[in-house]
Amino acid sequence: MEIHQIQRGEKADYTQLMAVWESAVMATHHFLTQEDFDFFKQMIPSYFPHVDLYVIRIEKCIVAFMGVSGDNLEMLFVSAESRGKGLGKSLLLYALENLKVNKVDVNEQNTQAAGFYERFGFKVVGRSEKDSTGKNYPILHLSF
C-alpha cells in the first residue's frame, strides 16, 4: 500500500478543503436536500478553526483531509476523484495511532462511511434522531 504523507492543515488551505468537502459530499451524501447542502456549505468553514486539521496532498493539491478535536474525529473527507485509493484509511489510521482518536459521529444514511468506521473496529454506542444543527439527519455515535 502506498504511504500517504499527512501534514497539518492551515488557514491558507480552507479554499481547497471546501473543494474536497463539496466533491466528497456530492459523491456520498445523496440524502441531503439541495437546501441543506447549501446550508452546510456555508457552515463548514466556520468549523475549521475549532479543529486540528490534517491533509493529504498530491502534487500540492489537497485530496483528503480530517479535523480532530480531542479524542473525537470531527470530519474526514476524500475528494470524489480520490476515493478508493486508501486516503481515508491513511487518515483514520494516523488519527487512531498518533492522535488517540476513539470517537466519531456519522450520518446514519451514509452507510458507506458507517461501514468504513466499523471495519476499523468502531462500534455504535448511541444514536441521535437529529444532527448537531437540529436537522432531521439521524447520527450514529461510534466509539473505538
NUKOL-606004 format. One record per residue (C-alpha): residue number from 0; x, y, z. Coordinates in steps of 0.25 Angstrom, whole numbers, plus 5000, padded with zeros to 4 digits. Last residue first. Layout:
BEGIN
<NUM, <X, Y, Z>>,
...
REM end
This chain:
BEGIN
<143, <4946, 5010, 5077>>,
<142, <4934, 5018, 5079>>,
<141, <4923, 5022, 5069>>,
<140, <4911, 5031, 5071>>,
<139, <4901, 5029, 5059>>,
<138, <4894, 5042, 5055>>,
<137, <4880, 5043, 5049>>,
<136, <4878, 5054, 5039>>,
<135, <4866, 5062, 5042>>,
<134, <4873, 5076, 5044>>,
<133, <4875, 5081, 5058>>,
<132, <4889, 5086, 5055>>,
<131, <4896, 5075, 5063>>,
<130, <4889, 5065, 5055>>,
<129, <4875, 5059, 5058>>,
<128, <4870, 5046, 5063>>,
<127, <4882, 5043, 5071>>,
<126, <4888, 5030, 5072>>,
<125, <4898, 5023, 5082>>,
<124, <4909, 5013, 5084>>,
<123, <4911, 5008, 5070>>,
<122, <4924, 5001, 5069>>,
<121, <4937, 5005, 5063>>,
<120, <4947, 4994, 5060>>,
<119, <4953, 4998, 5047>>,
<118, <4943, 4991, 5038>>,
<117, <4932, 4999, 5047>>,
<116, <4938, 5012, 5042>>,
<115, <4937, 5009, 5027>>,
<114, <4923, 5003, 5029>>,
<113, <4918, 5015, 5035>>,
<112, <4924, 5023, 5024>>,
<111, <4918, 5015, 5013>>,
<110, <4904, 5015, 5020>>,
<109, <4903, 5030, 5020>>,
<108, <4889, 5030, 5024>>,
<107, <4893, 5028, 5039>>,
<106, <4901, 5041, 5037>>,
<105, <4914, 5039, 5045>>,
<104, <4919, 5042, 5058>>,
<103, <4933, 5039, 5062>>,
<102, <4940, 5034, 5075>>,
<101, <4954, 5028, 5079>>,
<100, <4964, 5038, 5074>>,
<99, <4978, 5035, 5081>>,
<98, <4985, 5046, 5071>>,
<97, <4996, 5037, 5067>>,
<96, <4991, 5023, 5065>>,
<95, <4976, 5025, 5063>>,
<94, <4977, 5038, 5055>>,
<93, <4988, 5033, 5047>>,
<92, <4980, 5020, 5044>>,
<91, <4968, 5029, 5040>>,
<90, <4976, 5038, 5031>>,
<89, <4983, 5026, 5024>>,
<88, <4969, 5019, 5022>>,
<87, <4963, 5031, 5017>>,
<86, <4974, 5032, 5006>>,
<85, <4974, 5017, 5003>>,
<84, <4971, 5019, 4988>>,
<83, <4956, 5016, 4988>>,
<82, <4952, 5031, 4987>>,
<81, <4962, 5041, 4980>>,
<80, <4953, 5046, 4969>>,
<79, <4941, 5048, 4979>>,
<78, <4950, 5056, 4988>>,
<77, <4953, 5050, 5002>>,
<76, <4946, 5055, 5015>>,
<75, <4948, 5053, 5029>>,
<74, <4941, 5061, 5040>>,
<73, <4940, 5062, 5055>>,
<72, <4949, 5051, 5059>>,
<71, <4948, 5052, 5074>>,
<70, <4959, 5049, 5084>>,
<69, <4962, 5064, 5086>>,
<68, <4957, 5071, 5074>>,
<67, <4961, 5065, 5060>>,
<66, <4958, 5070, 5046>>,
<65, <4961, 5061, 5034>>,
<64, <4966, 5064, 5020>>,
<63, <4967, 5058, 5006>>,
<62, <4971, 5062, 4992>>,
<61, <4979, 5075, 4996>>,
<60, <4986, 5079, 4983>>,
<59, <5001, 5081, 4984>>,
<58, <5004, 5070, 4975>>,
<57, <4996, 5060, 4983>>,
<56, <4993, 5066, 4997>>,
<55, <4988, 5059, 5009>>,
<54, <4983, 5068, 5020>>,
<53, <4981, 5069, 5035>>,
<52, <4973, 5079, 5042>>,
<51, <4973, 5081, 5057>>,
<50, <4959, 5086, 5060>>,
<49, <4952, 5099, 5064>>,
<48, <4957, 5108, 5053>>,
<47, <4951, 5099, 5042>>,
<46, <4937, 5099, 5048>>,
<45, <4933, 5113, 5042>>,
<44, <4937, 5107, 5028>>,
<43, <4927, 5097, 5029>>,
<42, <4915, 5106, 5031>>,
<41, <4912, 5112, 5018>>,
<40, <4914, 5098, 5011>>,
<39, <4905, 5092, 5021>>,
<38, <4893, 5102, 5018>>,
<37, <4896, 5099, 5003>>,
<36, <4895, 5084, 5005>>,
<35, <4883, 5086, 5013>>,
<34, <4875, 5094, 5002>>,
<33, <4880, 5084, 4992>>,
<32, <4874, 5073, 5000>>,
<31, <4884, 5063, 5006>>,
<30, <4881, 5048, 5005>>,
<29, <4891, 5047, 4993>>,
<28, <4902, 5049, 5003>>,
<27, <4914, 5041, 4997>>,
<26, <4918, 5047, 4984>>,
<25, <4913, 5061, 4986>>,
<24, <4918, 5061, 5000>>,
<23, <4932, 5057, 4995>>,
<22, <4933, 5068, 4984>>,
<21, <4928, 5079, 4993>>,
<20, <4937, 5075, 5004>>,
<19, <4949, 5074, 4995>>,
<18, <4946, 5088, 4989>>,
<17, <4944, 5093, 5003>>,
<16, <4958, 5088, 5008>>,
<15, <4964, 5095, 4996>>,
<14, <4958, 5108, 5000>>,
<13, <4962, 5106, 5014>>,
<12, <4976, 5103, 5012>>,
<11, <4982, 5116, 5015>>,
<10, <4976, 5115, 5029>>,
<9, <4985, 5103, 5032>>,
<8, <4985, 5088, 5030>>,
<7, <4996, 5079, 5037>>,
<6, <5002, 5069, 5028>>,
<5, <5000, 5054, 5025>>,
<4, <5009, 5047, 5015>>,
<3, <5002, 5036, 5008>>,
<2, <5009, 5022, 5009>>,
<1, <5005, 5014, 4997>>,
<0, <5000, 5000, 5000>>,
REM end
